[in-house]
Amino acid sequence: MITPQSTCHAELSPLLEVKEVGVRYNNGHTALYDVSFTLYGGTTCALVGVNGSGKSTLFKSLMGLVKPLQGTITLHGLPVKKALKQNLVAYVPQAEEVDWQFPISVYDVVMTGRYGYMNFLRIASQQDQQKVEQAMARVDITHLKDRQIGELSGGQKKRVFLARALAQESRIILLDEPFTGVDVKTENAIVALLGQLRSEGHLILVSTHNLGSVPHFCDQVVMINRTVIAAGTTETTFTQKNLKLAFGGVLRYLTLDGEELHDDQDNRTLTVLTDDERPVIFYGEKGSELPPTAPQAQLQSQKQIQDQTPTQDKAEH
Ligand SMILES: Nc1ncnc2c1ncn2[C@@H]1O[C@H](COP(=O)(O)OP(=O)(O)OP(=O)(O)O)[C@@H](O)[C@H]1O
């Protein structure tokens, strides 16, 4: 379990507490069981797991869109419904969950982040308008404000929903696969923004299949496969052993263990895995055994890894 001591901004009260949560869908499928973890402010936590491991289901439970069969979820010490009413949590959904044909402008989408601050007539105050302008500027979409949401590229759409989350000013921000379909420039911009939000004391929980970037921008990791496989600081949790437990034989991998990658004081090996297209990197103990799905090849230099980094091949949107 993640403890206050293991976060970079130790706080007394957790922002997110998930205790023994289980979710079963109407068709009888148990998507989550006995899921428990605790997170504090000033944290960027990666939520990782194979397809179908329950990441989106967990997000939906945190947003009150799916009701757990058992267990409790508290956000800022409040039950989900109350926390949502108080605008304490913002959610950036997966692209597939949004109706892009709905006729609405970028500005109006971002403004929906302010609805929780308005009365039932939903008349935007000057402050609401200012917050929306500021949020759009922060993710560099001001020039798109009058465009219809359905006309935008994948990366632009992501930034619109990030701006909506910023306009909402929630301390807890949930991002479901924010890097899917975005180019390198946008990915870097999102990572930089998440770093700023963390230093402002936000708790960011981000589900991603882009495992290679996890050590670079996440200080915590929760690995799930219908239940929590491992949780804790990235350094102690994002290990070969845990990745093997969480991903089984899904990942193929390559190992790097050279002076060019480490200083002599660092006794970890750096291992690169590939899940079909993407190289991913994790830390392991020097001399630790590789998983049984043996490596296809051994890379000799960091440059080779960089050459293979798929994000560099992604097209600009
Ligand atoms: N509405 C639903 N009704 C029934 N089963 C569902 C429903 N939504 C998801 N599931 C099932 O629950 C499991 C978890 O799905 P979920 O979408 O949470 O996984 P995920 O980790 O987000 O996957 P991915 O990485 O592919 O996005 C899957 O087996 C899925 O088929």
The ligand as an ORCA input file, in Angstrom:
! r2SCAN-3c Opt
* xyz 0 1
  N     -20.261     -2.157    -19.372
  C     -19.654     -3.335    -19.224
  N     -20.398     -4.465    -19.085
  C     -19.795     -5.656    -18.912
  N     -18.452     -5.840    -18.857
  C     -17.679     -4.762    -18.996
  C     -18.228     -3.456    -19.182
  N     -17.209     -2.575    -19.274
  C     -16.077     -3.292    -19.166
  N     -16.358     -4.600    -18.994
  C     -15.391     -5.678    -18.817
  O     -14.683     -5.416    -17.615
  C     -13.303     -5.738    -17.793
  C     -12.459     -4.522    -17.471
  O     -12.662     -3.554    -18.495
  P     -11.953     -2.132    -18.443
  O     -12.484     -1.342    -19.615
  O     -12.113     -1.568    -17.110
  O     -10.442     -2.538    -18.674
  P      -9.166     -1.629    -19.006
  O      -8.076     -2.069    -18.119
  O      -9.556     -0.193    -18.979
  O      -8.858     -2.080    -20.488
  P      -8.095     -1.312    -21.684
  O      -6.647     -1.271    -21.309
  O      -8.350     -2.232    -22.843
  O      -8.734      0.034    -21.850
  C     -13.153     -6.249    -19.216
  O     -13.167     -7.667    -19.173
  C     -14.383     -5.722    -19.920
  O     -14.790     -6.602    -20.954
*
